[in-house]
Amino acid sequence: MTTSKNHLGKQKNRLILQRMNTEIIHTGDGSCTLRNECFGETYHSINGAVAESMHIFINLGLRNFSNRNISILEIGYGTGLNAMLTFIENQPLGNTIFYHGIEKFPIGTETFMQFVKHTPYISEKLDDKIATKFCDNWDSEMEISQNFKLQKQKIDFEAFSPALKYDLIYFDAFSPDTQPEMWTMENLRKIINNLTDNGIFVTYCCKGILKQNLRNLGMNVRRMPGPKGKRHVIRATKDTNISL
Ligand SMILES: C[S@@+](CC[C@H](N)C(=O)[O-])C[C@H]1O[C@@H](n2cnc3c(N)ncnc32)[C@H](O)[C@@H]1O
């Protein structure tokens, strides 16, 4: 029974991988995103991929830290856009960063390079040699610069069990309507448990159930204004006064 379930699971994953056709599409701010046919979703907002990532992950997340040693966990590494923006935008902030991105379906190098080429905000700031490091060498730690280490781990979030404490979590899975399994209490608990005191969790999703789950996990949840085309997003901080 278990074997046949595993077999079916593997077959399903293979089918998903075979159908992981992604197409590059332009978004409202002149940057690109990918549209994933299998999930029927884009990786970023069509109103502006860079604008969205910059607003949610950089402005509401990264910019709370300066001149510190921090570790960042990203759920759903995708194109690496959040990682590349973090690298670029951290320069004036002066943090030393360990960035851990997890992804079940890494995109190929060709798609990645196309994405970078058609996203001027990135291609004008990162040369190909540096950009490539954001898509090569999965599962090993890479030094992008003296103050930025990157580990891209190919793993299913369900199977992921964090061994480190993180100061900042970028939760960038496909939507709860498409992938409810990514947003379950169990999955949130395992990463929130590994958030440092006063650590920050940011995501584009503002559903009531997510807010409630985060509150139940002891988080101080704030609804923040969203980027263009999205009214609200969430920034939650670990409230050190509440025990889980
Ligand atoms: C909204 S996209 C992420 C966009 C990405 N942060 C970026 O900057 O390009 C969601 C990502 O979650 C990944 N994903 C889907 N199911 C997953 C799973 N079970 N475990 C880990 N990653 C998964 C998808 O392949 C996709 O790359």
The ligand as a MOL file (V3000), in Angstrom:
LIG
                    3D

  0  0  0     0  0            999 V3000
M  V30 BEGIN CTAB
M  V30 COUNTS 27 29 0 0 0
M  V30 BEGIN ATOM
M  V30 1 C 5.3820 32.4530 -6.2240 0
M  V30 2 S 6.6470 31.4100 -6.8340 0 CHG=1
M  V30 3 C 8.0970 32.0320 -6.0700 0
M  V30 4 C 8.6740 33.2700 -6.6890 0
M  V30 5 C 10.0770 33.4840 -6.2150 0
M  V30 6 N 10.1580 33.8270 -4.8270 0
M  V30 7 C 10.8030 34.4800 -7.0770 0
M  V30 8 O 11.3080 35.5010 -6.5600 0
M  V30 9 O 10.8830 34.2150 -8.2640 0 CHG=-1
M  V30 10 C 6.3790 29.9320 -5.8520 0
M  V30 11 C 7.5180 28.9610 -5.9070 0
M  V30 12 O 7.2500 27.8600 -5.0360 0
M  V30 13 C 7.7680 26.6970 -5.6470 0
M  V30 14 N 7.1450 25.5170 -5.0510 0
M  V30 15 C 5.9750 24.9170 -5.3960 0
M  V30 16 N 5.7270 23.8560 -4.6080 0
M  V30 17 C 6.7620 23.7730 -3.7340 0
M  V30 18 C 7.0770 22.8810 -2.6650 0
M  V30 19 N 6.2540 21.8790 -2.3380 0
M  V30 20 N 8.2160 23.0590 -1.9830 0
M  V30 21 C 9.0630 24.0920 -2.3030 0
M  V30 22 N 8.8150 24.9800 -3.3130 0
M  V30 23 C 7.6780 24.8170 -4.0160 0
M  V30 24 C 7.4170 26.8980 -7.1000 0
M  V30 25 O 8.1550 26.0480 -7.9380 0
M  V30 26 C 7.7370 28.3720 -7.2830 0
M  V30 27 O 9.0640 28.5460 -7.6590 0
M  V30 END ATOM
M  V30 BEGIN BOND
M  V30 1 1 1 2
M  V30 2 1 2 3
M  V30 3 1 2 10
M  V30 4 1 3 4
M  V30 5 1 4 5
M  V30 6 1 5 6
M  V30 7 1 5 7
M  V30 8 2 7 8
M  V30 9 1 7 9
M  V30 10 1 10 11
M  V30 11 1 11 12
M  V30 12 1 11 26
M  V30 13 1 12 13
M  V30 14 1 13 14
M  V30 15 1 13 24
M  V30 16 1 14 15
M  V30 17 1 14 23
M  V30 18 2 15 16
M  V30 19 1 16 17
M  V30 20 1 17 18
M  V30 21 2 17 23
M  V30 22 1 18 19
M  V30 23 2 18 20
M  V30 24 1 20 21
M  V30 25 2 21 22
M  V30 26 1 22 23
M  V30 27 1 24 25
M  V30 28 1 24 26
M  V30 29 1 26 27
M  V30 END BOND
M  V30 END CTAB
M  END
